[in-house]
Amino acid sequence: MGWLLKNNKFDVIDKFKVSNGKPKYKQIADAIIQGVKNHQLLRDDKLPSINEMCSYYTISKATVQKSYELLKRKGIIKSVHGKGFTICGGGCTGGVNVFVMFDALNSFKEELYNGIRDTIKSLSSESSYIDIHFHHFNDEHFVQYLENNIDKYEYYVVMPYESSKIKNILNKLDPDKLLILDRADEYLGEGAAIIAQDHDVELTKALLHGKESIQKYSNFVLCFPENRSNPNVIKHGYKVFCKNVGYEVTIIDNIKTGDIKKDTAYLVIEDFNLVTLVSTAKEKGFVIGRDIGILSYNDTPLKKIIEEGVSVVSIDFYKMGALVAEQILNRNIKYKLVPTELILRNTL
């Protein structure tokens, strides 16, 4: 209590004594948040211990713990063994201040972002800010974006990729404020939360679920461009499926006119190859869904319309975004795998 009294900048916490109908733990948290917003509480300022708070306000230990846990989840304070509770760096809105870094902008990343934005809005009555960046699989950009923004945000959502040069910068972030998204196998056990999709085993399971539709065709070809930073394990998931159902493994880099043959189904990873495949098939007079089959990777709203519906193997990106938002607000996920599904439409 004495420590509190001789540091009068902490008397901002006394605002909680003014009853406003909120629970006591929330009033304490709100007062500290307001102190940060007003610059009365600054980065690395030490807060009273739980025991000091209990003694000063004659409240229970559970009330103070609940208040401090709420502030920790929001990324406003942190606890260090032997040093107690201190104010974190970064802006404080009273809602949530989030740094998001995706690999590239495309239709399914928009769905992912919409899931994050909409769910945060629906679950939180407080204002929130999401700052989004794209690294485009560039090591220098990836490192620079994070280096320039360490301790500036309450939470970090990062989509990594296969590179030996990016792990060090991720290790500089507080694991309690970090969510690794999408490709996450090598980050298991590092302490950060993980929401992932599996491009290997889950892909095989999805293909096996739709094997009767695929087996209408004598051949099953994977179109996998090598220069596009796609997960290489996709090829393994495809190979395991082929082994299970008796297909010869055929992997091509890009769709060319001579590659398109009747009685063949194609699993296409990139959308520019999907466009080439559809247009070339029409030029040859092939009926899509009968003469050739098309299965695209990652669903988008447009694929529900093209050719009266393109069959896809995909996760639900909006649902993944909703899970991300729940983690930002509640911090209760350590590992979550979003299932991969095969959605049959007109092209298979």
VOPAGU-2260 file (C-alpha; in pm, 1 decimal, decimal comma):
REM VOPAGU-2260
SITE   aa  ch    i         X         Y         Z
SITE  MET   A    0       0,0       0,0       0,0
SITE  GLY   A    1     283,8     233,2      84,8
SITE  TRP   A    2     435,9     176,8    -257,5
SITE  LEU   A    3     109,1     286,6    -410,9
SITE  LEU   A    4      79,2     600,2    -202,1
SITE  LYS   A    5     429,5     731,8    -272,0
SITE  ASN   A    6     383,3     687,7    -648,6
SITE  ASN   A    7      89,2     916,0    -709,7
SITE  LYS   A    8      73,8     846,4   -1083,8
SITE  PHE   A    9     -91,4     519,3    -983,3
SITE  ASP   A   10    -375,0     696,4    -812,6
SITE  VAL   A   11    -545,5     671,1   -1152,5
SITE  ILE   A   12    -649,2     324,3   -1037,8
SITE  ASP   A   13    -861,7     485,5    -767,4
SITE  LYS   A   14   -1112,9     574,0   -1036,9
SITE  PHE   A   15   -1252,1     227,5    -995,1
SITE  LYS   A   16   -1397,0     331,2    -660,0
SITE  VAL   A   17   -1658,8     536,6    -845,3
SITE  SER   A   18   -1932,2     279,4    -890,7
SITE  ASN   A   19   -2053,7     247,9   -1250,3
SITE  GLY   A   20   -2233,7     -81,7   -1231,6
SITE  LYS   A   21   -1941,6    -282,4   -1371,8
SITE  PRO   A   22   -1775,4    -566,3   -1178,2
SITE  LYS   A   23   -1480,7    -451,5    -967,6
SITE  TYR   A   24   -1223,2    -644,9   -1175,7
SITE  LYS   A   25   -1348,3    -468,7   -1490,9
SITE  GLN   A   26   -1340,1    -125,5   -1322,4
SITE  ILE   A   27    -975,6    -176,8   -1224,2
SITE  ALA   A   28    -886,6    -291,4   -1575,1
SITE  ASP   A   29   -1070,5       2,5   -1733,9
SITE  ALA   A   30    -889,2     249,1   -1505,7
SITE  ILE   A   31    -548,7     108,9   -1603,7
SITE  ILE   A   32    -644,6     111,8   -1972,6
SITE  GLN   A   33    -750,2     475,1   -1942,0
SITE  GLY   A   34    -422,6     553,7   -1767,1
SITE  VAL   A   35    -230,9     410,6   -2061,6
SITE  LYS   A   36    -444,5     602,5   -2310,2
SITE  ASN   A   37    -385,2     924,9   -2117,8
SITE  HIS   A   38      -8,9     854,4   -2094,1
SITE  GLN   A   39     -28,9     852,4   -1713,5
SITE  LEU   A   40      98,0     492,8   -1726,5
SITE  LEU   A   41     392,8     435,0   -1958,3
SITE  ARG   A   42     579,9     138,9   -2097,0
SITE  ASP   A   43     768,1     -57,3   -1824,8
SITE  ASP   A   44     585,6     123,9   -1541,9
SITE  LYS   A   45     540,1    -121,7   -1257,6
SITE  LEU   A   46     192,5    -193,9   -1124,1
SITE  PRO   A   47     110,0    -284,7    -764,1
SITE  SER   A   48     138,7    -650,8    -674,6
SITE  ILE   A   49    -175,6    -856,4    -628,7
SITE  ASN   A   50    -129,5    -848,8    -251,2
SITE  GLU   A   51     -82,0    -469,7    -249,8
SITE  MET   A   52    -401,3    -424,7    -450,7
SITE  CYS   A   53    -593,9    -653,4    -214,1
SITE  SER   A   54    -469,6    -463,7      90,2
SITE  TYR   A   55    -522,2    -115,2     -51,5
SITE  TYR   A   56    -877,3    -172,2    -175,4
SITE  THR   A   57    -987,8    -444,7      68,6
SITE  ILE   A   58   -1087,3    -673,4    -216,6
SITE  SER   A   59   -1025,7   -1040,3    -284,1
SITE  LYS   A   60    -717,1   -1183,7    -447,0
SITE  ALA   A   61    -941,3   -1346,9    -710,1
SITE  THR   A   62   -1077,5   -1004,2    -815,3
SITE  VAL   A   63    -728,5    -860,8    -871,2
SITE  GLN   A   64    -609,4   -1175,8   -1050,2
SITE  LYS   A   65    -910,0   -1162,1   -1283,0
SITE  SER   A   66    -841,3    -795,9   -1361,9
SITE  TYR   A   67    -471,3    -854,5   -1432,5
SITE  GLU   A   68    -546,0   -1164,3   -1643,1
SITE  LEU   A   69    -787,1    -957,6   -1853,3
SITE  LEU   A   70    -517,0    -693,9   -1906,3
SITE  LYS   A   71    -261,1    -961,7   -1996,2
SITE  ARG   A   72    -496,4   -1112,8   -2255,5
SITE  LYS   A   73    -536,5    -770,4   -2410,6
SITE  GLY   A   74    -160,1    -730,8   -2421,2
SITE  ILE   A   75    -167,3    -421,6   -2199,4
SITE  ILE   A   76      39,4    -562,3   -1912,8
SITE  LYS   A   77     288,1    -843,8   -1875,2
SITE  SER   A   78     424,3   -1036,8   -1579,3
SITE  VAL   A   79     791,3   -1123,5   -1536,7
SITE  HIS   A   80     904,5   -1363,3   -1266,2
SITE  GLY   A   81    1061,1   -1168,2    -982,3
SITE  LYS   A   82     959,5    -829,4   -1126,5
SITE  GLY   A   83     581,3    -835,1   -1100,4
SITE  PHE   A   84     340,5    -669,2   -1342,2
SITE  THR   A   85     445,6    -392,6   -1582,9
SITE  ILE   A   86     287,0    -195,5   -1864,8
SITE  CYS   A   87     364,0    -329,9   -2214,3
SITE  GLY   A   88     472,9    -114,4   -2505,9
SITE  GLY   A   89     235,7     -25,5   -2785,3
SITE  GLY   A   90     -85,2     165,1   -2828,3
SITE  CYS   A   91    -388,4      89,5   -2620,1
SITE  THR   A   92    -735,3     143,0   -2757,1
SITE  GLY   A   93    -932,4     -30,9   -2486,8
SITE  GLY   A   94   -1033,4    -277,5   -2758,1
SITE  VAL   A   95    -762,9    -466,4   -2939,5
SITE  ASN   A   96    -468,4    -347,0   -3148,0
SITE  VAL   A   97    -355,6    -624,8   -3385,6
SITE  PHE   A   98     -69,2    -666,6   -3632,3
SITE  VAL   A   99    -159,1    -911,3   -3911,4
SITE  MET   A  100      85,1   -1031,6   -4176,8
SITE  PHE   A  101     -39,6   -1255,7   -4458,8
SITE  ASP   A  102     168,6   -1394,5   -4744,5
SITE  ALA   A  103     -21,1   -1235,6   -5036,0
SITE  LEU   A  104    -352,0   -1071,3   -5121,6
SITE  ASN   A  105    -601,6   -1299,3   -5294,6
SITE  SER   A  106    -968,1   -1388,0   -5269,6
SITE  PHE   A  107    -938,5   -1647,9   -4996,6
SITE  LYS   A  108    -717,9   -1419,2   -4785,4
SITE  GLU   A  109    -997,6   -1162,1   -4812,0
SITE  GLU   A  110   -1235,7   -1424,6   -4674,3
SITE  LEU   A  111    -989,2   -1492,2   -4392,8
SITE  TYR   A  112    -961,8   -1121,8   -4310,9
SITE  ASN   A  113   -1342,0   -1079,9   -4323,9
SITE  GLY   A  114   -1375,7   -1363,0   -4072,4
SITE  ILE   A  115   -1133,2   -1189,1   -3835,3
SITE  ARG   A  116   -1292,5    -845,1   -3872,6
SITE  ASP   A  117   -1655,7    -956,0   -3850,3
SITE  THR   A  118   -1601,5   -1183,7   -3551,0
SITE  ILE   A  119   -1406,6    -925,2   -3350,6
SITE  LYS   A  120   -1685,9    -677,1   -3418,4
SITE  SER   A  121   -1953,2    -923,2   -3309,5
SITE  LEU   A  122   -1773,5   -1036,7   -2991,5
SITE  SER   A  123   -1629,6    -708,5   -2865,6
SITE  SER   A  124   -1817,7    -390,3   -2784,2
SITE  GLU   A  125   -1492,1    -192,1   -2775,7
SITE  SER   A  126   -1314,8     -32,1   -3070,6
SITE  SER   A  127   -1047,4    -242,9   -3238,2
SITE  TYR   A  128    -774,8    -183,0   -3494,5
SITE  ILE   A  129    -629,8    -439,5   -3737,1
SITE  ASP   A  130    -315,6    -336,8   -3925,1
SITE  ILE   A  131    -257,9    -574,2   -4218,5
SITE  HIS   A  132      66,0    -635,4   -4413,1
SITE  PHE   A  133     178,1    -875,0   -4689,7
SITE  HIS   A  134     529,0   -1023,0   -4703,9
SITE  HIS   A  135     496,2   -1184,1   -5051,5
SITE  PHE   A  136     738,5   -1461,0   -4945,1
SITE  ASN   A  137    1021,2   -1208,2   -4923,7
SITE  ASP   A  138    1255,9   -1272,5   -4629,1
SITE  GLU   A  139    1371,8    -911,9   -4612,6
SITE  HIS   A  140    1017,2    -774,1   -4604,8
SITE  PHE   A  141     907,0   -1033,1   -4349,3
SITE  VAL   A  142    1188,7    -946,4   -4108,5
SITE  GLN   A  143    1163,8    -570,6   -4164,1
SITE  TYR   A  144     789,1    -553,7   -4099,0
SITE  LEU   A  145     826,7    -735,0   -3767,8
SITE  GLU   A  146    1145,5    -556,8   -3659,5
SITE  ASN   A  147     974,1    -221,9   -3711,5
SITE  ASN   A  148     665,9    -324,1   -3513,5
SITE  ILE   A  149     791,2    -517,7   -3211,1
SITE  ASP   A  150     609,4    -402,2   -2894,6
SITE  LYS   A  151     378,0    -172,3   -3089,1
SITE  TYR   A  152      76,0    -405,1   -3087,8
SITE  GLU   A  153    -124,1    -602,5   -2836,3
SITE  TYR   A  154    -127,4    -912,7   -3056,8
SITE  TYR   A  155      47,9   -1047,8   -3367,5
SITE  VAL   A  156    -101,4   -1281,4   -3629,9
SITE  VAL   A  157     166,5   -1404,4   -3869,5
SITE  MET   A  158     146,8   -1636,8   -4169,5
SITE  PRO   A  159     496,6   -1785,2   -4219,2
SITE  TYR   A  160     639,4   -1990,6   -4505,6
SITE  GLU   A  161     921,4   -2234,4   -4574,4
SITE  SER   A  162    1232,8   -2028,8   -4501,7
SITE  SER   A  163    1524,4   -2071,1   -4261,3
SITE  LYS   A  164    1565,3   -1692,9   -4226,8
SITE  ILE   A  165    1239,1   -1592,0   -4058,8
SITE  LYS   A  166    1232,8   -1799,9   -3741,8
SITE  ASN   A  167    1474,6   -1576,0   -3547,9
SITE  ILE   A  168    1255,2   -1268,5   -3579,9
SITE  LEU   A  169     948,3   -1465,3   -3469,4
SITE  ASN   A  170    1140,0   -1575,4   -3159,9
SITE  LYS   A  171    1179,3   -1207,2   -3063,9
SITE  LEU   A  172     802,6   -1173,8   -3018,4
SITE  ASP   A  173     632,2   -1257,6   -2690,4
SITE  PRO   A  174     485,8   -1606,7   -2755,6
SITE  ASP   A  175     181,3   -1514,6   -2544,2
SITE  LYS   A  176     102,0   -1241,0   -2798,5
SITE  LEU   A  177     175,0   -1442,6   -3114,5
SITE  LEU   A  178     -48,7   -1656,0   -3334,7
SITE  ILE   A  179     112,8   -1861,0   -3611,6
SITE  LEU   A  180    -133,7   -1909,4   -3894,9
SITE  ASP   A  181    -165,7   -2169,1   -4172,4
SITE  ARG   A  182     176,8   -2337,7   -4216,3
SITE  ALA   A  183     278,1   -2415,5   -3864,0
SITE  ASP   A  184     437,3   -2760,4   -3824,7
SITE  GLU   A  185     789,0   -2635,3   -3752,7
SITE  TYR   A  186     659,4   -2395,8   -3484,5
SITE  LEU   A  187     496,8   -2662,4   -3266,1
SITE  GLY   A  188     639,3   -2647,6   -2915,8
SITE  GLU   A  189     764,8   -2289,1   -2953,4
SITE  GLY   A  190     500,9   -2147,8   -2716,0
SITE  ALA   A  191     296,0   -1944,3   -2963,6
SITE  ALA   A  192     -66,3   -2025,6   -3042,5
SITE  ILE   A  193    -122,6   -2207,3   -3372,2
SITE  ILE   A  194    -423,9   -2221,3   -3603,4
SITE  ALA   A  195    -325,3   -2434,1   -3900,8
SITE  GLN   A  196    -435,0   -2613,7   -4209,0
SITE  ASP   A  197    -264,3   -2936,8   -4305,6
SITE  HIS   A  198    -161,6   -2955,6   -4671,3
SITE  ASP   A  199     -58,6   -3321,2   -4650,8
SITE  VAL   A  200    -264,1   -3571,8   -4450,8
SITE  GLU   A  201    -579,7   -3358,1   -4458,7
SITE  LEU   A  202    -543,6   -3321,3   -4837,0
SITE  THR   A  203    -520,2   -3699,6   -4877,8
SITE  LYS   A  204    -827,3   -3749,5   -4658,2
SITE  ALA   A  205   -1027,0   -3494,7   -4859,7
SITE  LEU   A  206    -929,1   -3655,8   -5190,8
SITE  LEU   A  207   -1017,2   -4002,5   -5062,0
SITE  HIS   A  208   -1355,5   -3869,5   -4954,5
SITE  GLY   A  209   -1424,0   -3778,7   -5317,9
SITE  LYS   A  210   -1241,6   -4068,4   -5482,8
SITE  GLU   A  211   -1553,0   -4200,7   -5660,9
SITE  SER   A  212   -1587,0   -3872,6   -5850,7
SITE  ILE   A  213   -1215,2   -3860,1   -5930,8
SITE  GLN   A  214   -1204,8   -4223,9   -6040,9
SITE  LYS   A  215   -1446,5   -4149,5   -6325,0
SITE  TYR   A  216   -1126,9   -4047,8   -6505,2
SITE  SER   A  217    -838,4   -4275,6   -6603,0
SITE  ASN   A  218    -569,2   -4026,5   -6504,2
SITE  PHE   A  219    -527,2   -3778,6   -6219,5
SITE  VAL   A  220    -269,8   -3500,4   -6272,8
SITE  LEU   A  221    -137,4   -3245,8   -6021,6
SITE  CYS   A  222     -48,2   -2903,1   -6164,0
SITE  PHE   A  223     202,2   -2761,8   -5914,0
SITE  PRO   A  224     412,0   -2459,2   -6020,6
SITE  GLU   A  225     751,4   -2486,5   -5851,6
SITE  ASN   A  226     821,4   -2112,2   -5841,0
SITE  ARG   A  227     512,0   -1998,3   -5648,0
SITE  SER   A  228     603,7   -2073,3   -5282,2
SITE  ASN   A  229     325,3   -2328,5   -5238,8
SITE  PRO   A  230     368,6   -2589,5   -4961,6
SITE  ASN   A  231     569,3   -2878,4   -5101,8
SITE  VAL   A  232     381,8   -3124,5   -4881,7
SITE  ILE   A  233      85,7   -3086,1   -5119,4
SITE  LYS   A  234     276,7   -3313,7   -5356,1
SITE  HIS   A  235     313,1   -3577,9   -5085,2
SITE  GLY   A  236     -58,2   -3568,2   -5002,5
SITE  TYR   A  237    -137,7   -3611,6   -5372,0
SITE  LYS   A  238     111,1   -3900,5   -5409,0
SITE  VAL   A  239     -36,0   -4085,2   -5110,3
SITE  PHE   A  240    -383,4   -4055,2   -5263,5
SITE  CYS   A  241    -258,0   -4187,9   -5598,6
SITE  LYS   A  242     -95,0   -4483,8   -5425,3
SITE  ASN   A  243    -416,4   -4559,9   -5237,0
SITE  VAL   A  244    -638,4   -4566,0   -5546,2
SITE  GLY   A  245    -390,6   -4693,6   -5805,7
SITE  TYR   A  246    -316,7   -4380,1   -6010,8
SITE  GLU   A  247      20,5   -4317,7   -6170,3
SITE  VAL   A  248     177,3   -4004,8   -6018,3
SITE  THR   A  249     189,5   -3721,4   -6274,8
SITE  ILE   A  250     300,3   -3374,3   -6163,8
SITE  ILE   A  251     334,6   -3089,3   -6413,5
SITE  ASP   A  252     457,4   -2734,5   -6359,8
SITE  ASN   A  253     201,6   -2535,8   -6559,1
SITE  ILE   A  254     -93,8   -2607,9   -6787,2
SITE  LYS   A  255      -5,0   -2607,1   -7155,6
SITE  THR   A  256    -225,5   -2689,5   -7453,0
SITE  GLY   A  257     -55,9   -3022,1   -7511,1
SITE  ASP   A  258    -101,2   -3125,4   -7146,8
SITE  ILE   A  259    -480,3   -3129,6   -7160,6
SITE  LYS   A  260    -609,5   -3472,7   -7248,6
SITE  LYS   A  261    -948,6   -3640,6   -7237,3
SITE  ASP   A  262   -1037,6   -3880,0   -6958,1
SITE  THR   A  263    -810,9   -3693,4   -6717,1
SITE  ALA   A  264    -883,4   -3510,6   -6392,6
SITE  TYR   A  265    -660,5   -3219,6   -6289,3
SITE  LEU   A  266    -584,3   -3089,1   -5940,7
SITE  VAL   A  267    -484,6   -2725,9   -6002,5
SITE  ILE   A  268    -306,3   -2525,4   -5732,3
SITE  GLU   A  269    -284,9   -2178,2   -5889,4
SITE  ASP   A  270    -582,1   -1986,4   -6032,0
SITE  PHE   A  271    -397,8   -1870,6   -6345,2
SITE  ASN   A  272    -357,2   -2237,3   -6440,7
SITE  LEU   A  273    -727,0   -2293,0   -6367,8
SITE  VAL   A  274    -815,9   -2018,2   -6617,4
SITE  THR   A  275    -584,0   -2169,6   -6879,9
SITE  LEU   A  276    -728,2   -2515,6   -6822,9
SITE  VAL   A  277   -1090,1   -2403,3   -6857,1
SITE  SER   A  278   -1029,0   -2188,5   -7166,0
SITE  THR   A  279    -814,5   -2449,0   -7342,8
SITE  ALA   A  280   -1064,1   -2727,0   -7269,3
SITE  LYS   A  281   -1338,0   -2517,8   -7434,6
SITE  GLU   A  282   -1116,1   -2447,4   -7735,2
SITE  LYS   A  283   -1067,5   -2823,2   -7777,2
SITE  GLY   A  284   -1439,6   -2886,4   -7744,3
SITE  PHE   A  285   -1405,4   -3084,8   -7422,9
SITE  VAL   A  286   -1702,5   -3097,9   -7188,4
SITE  ILE   A  287   -1578,1   -3011,9   -6840,7
SITE  GLY   A  288   -1709,4   -3258,7   -6587,1
SITE  ARG   A  289   -1736,5   -3532,9   -6848,6
SITE  ASP   A  290   -1435,3   -3532,7   -7084,7
SITE  ILE   A  291   -1202,0   -3382,2   -6825,9
SITE  GLY   A  292   -1234,8   -3318,3   -6453,5
SITE  ILE   A  293   -1115,7   -3008,4   -6270,4
SITE  LEU   A  294   -1043,3   -2980,4   -5899,2
SITE  SER   A  295    -907,9   -2647,3   -5774,1
SITE  TYR   A  296    -712,2   -2574,6   -5454,0
SITE  ASN   A  297    -860,1   -2315,5   -5212,5
SITE  ASP   A  298   -1217,1   -2198,5   -5252,4
SITE  THR   A  299   -1320,9   -1845,3   -5354,2
SITE  PRO   A  300   -1663,0   -1689,3   -5419,0
SITE  LEU   A  301   -1586,7   -1677,9   -5792,6
SITE  LYS   A  302   -1527,5   -2053,9   -5806,7
SITE  LYS   A  303   -1886,9   -2107,1   -5699,1
SITE  ILE   A  304   -1993,8   -1940,7   -6026,0
SITE  ILE   A  305   -1735,3   -2036,8   -6292,3
SITE  GLU   A  306   -1860,4   -2331,0   -6504,3
SITE  GLU   A  307   -2166,6   -2344,0   -6276,9
SITE  GLY   A  308   -1931,6   -2429,7   -5990,5
SITE  VAL   A  309   -1569,0   -2544,9   -5976,3
SITE  SER   A  310   -1502,1   -2841,0   -5747,4
SITE  VAL   A  311   -1249,5   -2746,7   -5479,5
SITE  VAL   A  312   -1039,7   -2890,6   -5200,3
SITE  SER   A  313   -1021,0   -2622,7   -4935,8
SITE  ILE   A  314   -1052,9   -2516,6   -4576,5
SITE  ASP   A  315   -1321,4   -2270,0   -4470,5
SITE  PHE   A  316   -1116,2   -1948,5   -4465,9
SITE  TYR   A  317   -1392,9   -1742,6   -4307,8
SITE  LYS   A  318   -1416,3   -1996,0   -4025,4
SITE  MET   A  319   -1037,6   -1981,2   -3983,4
SITE  GLY   A  320   -1067,3   -1602,4   -3952,9
SITE  ALA   A  321   -1337,1   -1640,3   -3687,8
SITE  LEU   A  322   -1106,5   -1869,7   -3488,4
SITE  VAL   A  323    -827,9   -1612,6   -3517,3
SITE  ALA   A  324   -1058,3   -1342,3   -3380,2
SITE  GLU   A  325   -1164,5   -1561,3   -3088,4
SITE  GLN   A  326    -799,6   -1624,3   -3005,2
SITE  ILE   A  327    -716,1   -1252,8   -3019,7
SITE  LEU   A  328    -994,6   -1175,3   -2773,6
SITE  ASN   A  329    -982,4   -1479,7   -2544,9
SITE  ARG   A  330    -629,6   -1628,9   -2576,2
SITE  ASN   A  331    -757,9   -1982,0   -2512,6
SITE  ILE   A  332    -618,3   -2172,7   -2814,0
SITE  LYS   A  333    -281,1   -2347,3   -2816,5
SITE  TYR   A  334    -328,6   -2554,5   -3131,6
SITE  LYS   A  335    -625,1   -2579,9   -3365,8
SITE  LEU   A  336    -638,9   -2762,8   -3698,6
SITE  VAL   A  337    -897,4   -2638,0   -3948,7
SITE  PRO   A  338   -1023,7   -2939,2   -4147,3
SITE  THR   A  339    -975,6   -2963,9   -4524,0
SITE  GLU   A  340   -1285,2   -3055,7   -4723,9
SITE  LEU   A  341   -1359,1   -3158,2   -5081,0
SITE  ILE   A  342   -1656,2   -2964,1   -5217,7
SITE  LEU   A  343   -1802,2   -3132,4   -5526,2
SITE  ARG   A  344   -1951,4   -2905,1   -5789,4
SITE  ASN   A  345   -1998,5   -2915,8   -6165,9
SITE  THR   A  346   -1638,8   -2967,9   -6286,5
SITE  LEU   A  347   -1570,6   -3313,9   -6145,1
